Amino acid sequence: SLFDYLLAGVCALIVYSCTGKKRFSLFTYSVVLLSPVVILNSSLWAQCDSIYVFFSMCGLYLLMKDRSFFAMCCFGMSLAFKLQAVFVFPALIMLYLMTKKFSILNFLMIPLTMIVISLPMVHWGRSLTELYEVYRGQTMTYPQITMNYPSLYSLIGGDSYWMLKRYAILVTITALGLLLVYLSSQKVEMTKKNMVILLFLSAFTCVLLLPAMHERYGYAYEILAWILVFLVPKTAPLCIGLQLLTLRTYSHYLFQAEINLTALGYANIAIYFLYLYILLREMKQESR
């Protein structure tokens, strides 16, 4: 789709902004656009993940340029297209708490942007409350602990959604809180590279630890993983591992392939902790 090209373009801009190397940005454009996950998601599955992630990446790029007002507008556009945009929002809160480089009032642009672009819906007779009710309803649509995503809970299996739902949310909040405490205690500076890392860790943590995750919900951090290949080259094997995991889970729906979700869950958790180890060290070194 058109947004596949736009997404690849903004990813290239992010890499160029961080490295100043044109060849890195060209390589980024190519690998994102030609990534099998991007091609299958848009062309074969006809999903809109490239649209909402494009606006999230635009928001990240604008944050790097200290244009936080317009960045929040982009994050609002992203959320208007898909609820899964919220997976990067913990990183925005952490950025605010750690840097205070922008006003907390800028966060209001997220819901305001959603309202503005929904005005045609109001004109045709719908209410603004439906804008948020549809998302609230979506959180209760699939009462399953995991939906073909190799999360922490794929190791448990069974019909454990209602028993574990609240605990899973609490675990996610705790993990994100510990990440904030660690970064603050280490006085990590939020450079451009560290912003990319923070959004990646936020999205990956949310999808790995929250309940009722689809295999497609990892799209944002899978795109950020390609960007990190050019910022932190040692993560390249992990990025390839993520792509292969996603292709395997996609194959279950698209091609009715048999998969071992428990084994994939162990692999995904291992990749997550390897990323965490490498990237936290990188953030500290970047700050120095």
C-alpha positions in Angstrom: 0.0 0.0 0.0 1.0 3.7 -0.2 1.6 3.7 3.5 4.2 1.0 3.2 6.3 3.4 1.1 5.6 6.3 3.5 6.5 4.2 6.5 9.8 3.1 4.9 10.5 6.8 4.1 10.0 8.1 7.7 12.1 5.2 9.1 14.9 6.3 6.7 14.6 9.9 8.0 14.8 8.6 11.6 18.0 6.7 10.8 19.5 9.7 8.9 18.6 12.0 11.8 20.4 9.7 14.3 23.5 8.8 12.1 23.8 11.4 9.4 24.7 8.6 7.0 22.7 8.6 3.7 23.6 5.0 2.9 22.2 3.8 6.2 18.9 5.7 5.5 18.7 4.2 2.0 19.3 0.7 3.4 16.6 1.3 6.0 14.1 2.3 3.4 14.9 -0.8 1.4 14.7 -3.3 4.3 11.5 -1.9 5.8 9.8 -1.8 2.4 10.9 -5.2 1.4 10.5 -6.8 4.8 8.4 -10.0 4.4 6.3 -9.0 7.5 5.4 -5.7 5.9 4.5 -7.3 2.6 2.4 -10.0 4.1 0.7 -7.7 6.5 -0.4 -5.2 3.9 -0.6 -7.1 0.6 -1.8 -10.5 1.7 -3.6 -9.8 4.9 -4.9 -6.4 3.9 -4.3 -4.9 7.4 -3.8 -1.2 8.2 -0.8 -1.6 10.5 1.5 0.3 8.2 -0.9 3.3 8.5 -0.9 3.6 12.3 2.8 2.8 12.7 3.6 5.4 10.0 2.0 8.1 12.1 3.7 6.8 15.3 7.1 7.0 13.5 6.2 10.5 12.3 5.6 11.3 16.0 9.0 9.9 17.0 10.8 11.8 14.2 9.1 15.1 15.3 10.0 14.4 19.0 13.6 14.1 17.8 13.3 17.5 16.2 11.8 19.0 19.5 8.4 19.5 17.7 6.4 17.9 20.5 3.1 19.6 19.7 3.0 18.2 16.2 4.4 14.9 17.4 1.4 14.4 19.7 -0.9 15.2 16.8 0.8 12.4 14.9 0.4 10.0 17.8 -3.3 11.1 18.0 -3.6 10.2 14.3 -2.0 6.9 15.0 -4.4 6.1 17.8 -7.4 7.1 15.6 -6.4 4.4 13.1 -5.7 1.6 15.6 -5.9 1.1 19.4 -2.5 -0.7 19.3 -0.8 2.7 19.0 -1.1 2.9 22.8 1.9 0.4 23.1 4.3 3.3 22.5 2.5 5.7 24.8 4.3 4.5 28.0 7.6 5.7 26.3 6.0 9.2 25.8 5.2 9.4 29.5 8.7 8.3 30.4 10.2 10.9 28.0 8.1 13.6 29.6 9.0 12.5 33.2 12.7 12.2 32.4 13.3 15.3 30.3 10.4 17.8 30.9 11.3 19.2 27.5 7.7 19.7 26.5 4.5 20.8 28.3 2.3 18.1 29.7 -0.6 20.0 28.0 0.8 18.7 24.7 -0.6 15.3 25.5 -4.1 16.8 25.1 -3.4 16.9 21.4 -3.7 13.1 21.2 -7.5 13.0 22.0 -8.1 16.4 20.3 -6.6 15.2 17.1 -8.8 12.1 17.3 -11.9 14.3 17.8 -11.0 16.6 14.9 -10.6 13.9 12.3 -13.8 12.3 13.6 -15.9 15.3 12.9 -17.2 13.9 9.5 -18.5 11.0 11.5 -20.4 13.4 13.7 -21.7 15.2 10.7 -23.3 12.0 9.5 -25.1 11.3 12.7 -22.6 9.5 15.0 -21.7 10.7 18.5 -18.2 11.6 19.7 -18.6 9.1 22.6 -18.6 6.3 20.0 -15.0 7.2 19.2 -13.9 5.9 22.6 -16.6 3.4 23.2 -15.5 1.4 20.2 -12.0 1.0 21.7 -13.4 0.1 25.1 -15.5 -2.5 23.5 -12.5 -3.9 21.6 -10.7 -4.6 24.9 -13.5 -7.0 25.8 -14.0 -8.6 22.4 -11.5 -11.4 22.6 -11.4 -13.1 26.1 -8.4 -15.2 25.4 -5.0 -15.0 27.2 -3.2 -15.0 23.8 -4.4 -15.0 20.2 -1.6 -16.6 18.2 1.0 -14.3 19.7 4.0 -15.9 21.5 3.6 -13.9 24.7 4.6 -14.8 28.2 1.2 -16.5 28.6 1.7 -18.8 25.6 3.7 -20.8 28.1 0.7 -21.3 30.3 -2.0 -22.0 27.7 -5.5 -23.1 28.5 -8.6 -20.9 29.3 -6.9 -18.7 31.8 -7.9 -15.2 30.5 -10.3 -14.2 33.3 -8.0 -15.5 36.0 -4.9 -13.8 34.7 -6.1 -10.7 33.0 -5.7 -8.3 35.9 -2.4 -9.8 36.9 -1.1 -9.5 33.4 -1.9 -5.8 33.3 -0.3 -5.3 36.7 2.8 -7.2 35.5 3.0 -4.9 32.5 2.7 -1.7 34.5 5.3 -3.0 37.0 7.8 -3.9 34.2 7.4 -0.4 32.6 7.7 1.2 36.0 10.9 -0.7 36.7 12.3 0.4 33.4 11.5 4.1 34.2 13.2 3.7 37.7 16.3 2.1 36.2 16.7 4.8 33.5 16.1 7.6 35.9 18.6 6.1 38.5 21.2 5.7 35.8 20.6 9.3 34.6 20.2 8.1 31.0 20.0 11.0 28.6 17.2 10.9 26.1 19.3 11.3 22.9 17.7 10.6 19.5 19.0 7.0 19.6 17.8 6.5 23.1 14.3 7.7 22.1 14.1 5.0 19.4 15.3 2.4 22.0 12.7 3.6 24.5 9.8 3.3 22.1 11.0 -0.1 21.0 11.2 -1.4 24.6 7.8 0.1 25.5 6.0 -1.6 22.6 7.8 -4.9 23.0 7.1 -5.0 26.7 3.5 -4.2 26.3 2.8 -6.8 23.6 4.8 -9.5 25.4 3.2 -9.0 28.8 -0.4 -7.9 28.1 -3.2 -10.5 27.6 -5.2 -11.0 24.4 -2.5 -10.1 22.0 -2.7 -11.0 18.3 0.3 -11.9 16.2 0.0 -8.6 14.3 0.2 -6.4 17.4 4.0 -6.6 17.3 4.2 -4.6 14.1 5.4 -1.4 15.7 8.4 -2.9 17.5 9.2 -5.1 14.5 9.6 -1.9 12.4 11.6 -0.2 15.2 13.8 -3.3 15.3 14.9 -2.6 11.7 15.7 1.0 12.6 17.8 -0.3 15.5 19.8 -2.6 13.2 21.4 0.6 11.8 21.8 2.3 15.2 22.9 -0.7 17.2 24.3 -3.2 14.7 24.7 -6.0 17.2 20.9 -6.3 17.4 20.8 -7.5 13.7 20.5 -11.2 14.6 17.8 -10.5 17.1 15.9 -8.5 14.5 16.0 -11.4 12.1 14.8 -13.7 14.8 11.8 -11.4 15.4 10.9 -11.4 11.8 11.2 -15.2 11.5 9.0 -15.6 14.6 6.4 -13.3 13.2 6.4 -15.1 9.8 5.8 -18.3 11.6 2.8 -17.0 13.5 1.5 -15.3 10.4 1.6 -18.6 8.6 -0.9 -20.2 11.1 -3.6 -17.8 9.9 -2.6 -17.1 6.3 -1.6 -20.7 5.3 -3.1 -22.8 8.1 0.3 -24.0 9.1 0.7 -25.9 12.4 2.8 -24.0 14.9 4.1 -24.7 18.5 3.1 -21.5 20.2 4.8 -22.6 23.5 8.2 -23.1 21.8 7.8 -19.8 20.0 6.9 -18.1 23.3 10.2 -19.3 24.8 12.1 -18.0 21.8 10.3 -14.6 21.9 11.0 -14.2 25.7 14.7 -15.0 25.1 14.9 -12.5 22.3 13.2 -9.9 24.5 15.7 -10.3 27.4 18.7 -10.2 25.0 17.4 -7.0 23.5 16.9 -5.6 27.0 20.4 -6.5 28.0 22.0 -5.0 24.9 19.8 -1.9 24.7 20.1 -0.9 28.3 23.9 -1.0 28.1 23.7 0.9 24.8 21.5 3.6 26.4 24.0 4.1 29.2 27.0 4.3 26.8 25.1 6.7 24.6 24.5 8.9 27.6 28.2 9.0 28.4 
